[in-house]
Each structure stands twice: as C-alpha cells, then as structure tokens.
Amino acid sequence: MRYPYRQYPARRTWGRRRRSGFSLRWIPILLFAGYFTFYYFSHQETVPITGRSQLVDIDRQQEVQLGLQSWAEIARQSDLIRSGHNLDVIRDVGRRIARAAASEDPGFDWEFNLIDSPQINAFALPGGKVAFYTGILPIARNADGVAAIMGHEIAHAIARHGAERMAYQKLVHFGSMAASVALGDMDFGTRRAIMGAMGAGSQYGVLLPFSRKHETEADYIGLIYMARACFDPREAPKLWQRMQEAGSGNVAEFSSTHPSPETRIHNFEQWMPEALKVYAEHCGDHSPLPRPSADNAGEPTTSPPAEQEQEKAGPGYF
C-alpha cells in the first residue's frame, strides 16, 4: 500500500541561536587556565638544599627592596635593644648560621637585631635584616635553641618563601576575578554562596597548606644550617616541646599557617640522623655532641660543667 507523499517544510533556524552546549561564562575560566599555565611554568625557580621547584615572579632585587622597606617600618615602631649580653648571643649565633648558609646565600647583608617585646616571635627579611623578640628568649633558653630559630628564619629568606607566597596570592586573586566574571549573570545570593565557598577552598585548600609547607621546609633547611654551624641539632625538637608547653602554636593545624608542634617534633626526629651526619662532617665526632664556642665555630670543645656554663652566660636568658 502506497502512502501519499507529503513534503514537510524544513525547520527554519534563521533568527535563532543554535544550541552548541558551550556557555560564554566559561571564557574567563578558560582564559585564566591558559594564563595560569603560562605564568606557572615561566616563573619557576629551585629552592636550595631541598631542590623543590617554586613559583616566583619578582627578581631578587625587588624582593630585597621590599624587605628593606618592611624593616624600616618595623624599626620605627619597635624598641630596639642596642647592647647587652642577649644581643651579643643573637649576633654571634646569627653570624655563625649565616656563614653556614654561605653556599646558598645570594649575597644578603646580614644584620641581627633584638626587639624588646613580649611577642614570641622572630623573623628574617629578604636582604638580611633579622630580628628576635625578647619574648622568645626564655623558650630558646640557650644558644642551641637560638640557633634552631635563627636557622629556620634565615632559611625562609634564602628559600624566597615570601616572594613565592606573594605569587600564589596573586594567582588566587586573578582566579577569583575570573570566577566572579563567569558567575556575573547569576542571582546575588547564589553568586555570593559560590564565591564564599571558593574563597574558603582557596584559603584552606591552597594558601594555608602552602604556608605550612614553607614552614616545614624552613625547619628542615634550618636544621641543616645549625648542624653545619656546629650547634646541637637535637635541641630543635626540644625547642618545639617548650613552644608547645608555652601554648604557642596551639591552633588546629588545618586552619593554621604553621604545622602543629607535634608535627614539627616528629619531623625533626625523622631528620635527626641526617642532621647528626652533617654535624659530624663539619664539626667532628658527634657522640656526644660538644658545644663549640662562638669564637671557634667548627672547632668542637668539651662542654663545660653547669657552673662554668652559667658563669659564662652571665646575666640574661643565656
């Protein structure tokens, strides 16, 4: 049976946009992805000692200038201690750690300062400005404790952690801008919820873990520096036990810029065989570890009795 032929008119598509499944809102995201790929791979450097690849987008001179500007502001607002036994210890330990880091040092002009403040803190800025707050001295307790802190802070400066953090913050900012443009046609409530979730994700999933990675890396490099300088590396985990007892750093690790004291103590214990080997290579027999004098770095001497040690330390924390 033949059905009569019936011609159906072709569908008219002119005047309408053919659906392709592609939304214009993805364009900012794709542009950012391309920019991120180029930016990331064209600004790679290598961290000394660890060999980790890092993202840095400013040259060393710019970084030094930022460090000097920061120090000028801090010095104006701080009560700098100009003389005294504690300052002498800070400077002696600092010089020894700086000499131990000479092979990685880009040529910083090191200067070691002591600030009269109850803050439990210390820092080293690009360019070589280093400062300890008096509040951290009771926790440091001795020259080896100062060396553990000093090595950590100098490691931050040499490893360019500040510049790397700035680069990642820039990427997060650009990513947020791209997402904001892509979500521009959504209603305000939905857009705010998504941007809030993205902000929390970048904070807890990118910036904070990355900051903790910097702290762990500085702990490791600093331990190697203090061992090279003939300070007792076994003091590093003891320092963090004292930090824990003082209540410094008692914040949930996932929401902190620093690893927990427990994590740091565990890391130091894992690294200790290597640190003792470095000590032996630079300072002689490490069992038992001697305590070298500041004037004879690299020449181990017998640890003096407690009475002589106290007399040698004189007034102050050391």
C-alpha positions, 0 to 999 in steps of 0.5 A: 500500500502506497502512502501519499507523499507529503513534503514537510517544510524544513525547520527554519533556524534563521533568527535563532541561536543554535544550541552548541552546549558551550556557555560564554561564562566559561571564557574567563575560566578558560582564559585564566587556565591558559594564563595560569599555565603560562605564568606557572611554568615561566616563573619557576625557580629551585629552592636550595638544599631541598631542590623543590621547584617554586613559583616566583615572579619578582627578581631578587632585587625587588624582593630585597627592596621590599624587605628593606622597606618592611624593616624600616617600618618595623624599626620605627615602631619597635624598641630596639635593644642596642647592647647587652649580653642577649644581643651579643648571643643573637649576633654571634649565633646569627653570624655563625648560621649565616656563614653556614648558609654561605653556599646558598646565600645570594649575597644578603647583608646580614644584620641581627637585631633584638626587639624588646617585646613580649611577642614570641616571635622572630623573623628574617627579611629578604636582604638580611635584616633579622630580628628576635623578640625578647619574648622568645628568649626564655623558650630558646633558653640557650644558644642551641635553641637560638640557633634552631630559630635563627636557622629556620628564619634565615632559611625562609629568606634564602628559600624566597618563601615570601616572594613565592607566597606573594605569587600564589596570592596573586594567582588566587586573586586573578582566579577569583576575578575570573570566577566572579566574571563567569558567575556575573549573570547569576542571582546575588545570593547564589553568586555570593554562596559560590564565591564564599565557598571558593574563597574558603577552598582557596584559603584552606585548600591552597594558601594555608597548606602552602604556608605550612609547607614553607614552614616545614621546609624552613625547619628542615633547611634550618636544621641543616644550617645549625648542624653545619654551624656546629650547634646541637641539632637535637635541641630543635625538637626540644625547642618545639616541646617548650613552644608547645608547653608555652601554648604557642602554636596551639591552633588546629593545624588545618586552619593554621599557617604553621604545622602543629608542634607535634608535627614539627617534633616528629619531623625533626626526629625523622631528620635527626640522623641526617642532621647528626651526619652533617654535624659530624662532617663539619664539626667532628665526632658527634657522640656526644655532641660538644658545644663549640664556642662562638669564637671557634665555630667548627672547632668542637670543645668539651662542654663545660660543667653547669657552673662554668656554663652559667658563669659564662652566660652571665646575666640574661636568658643565656 
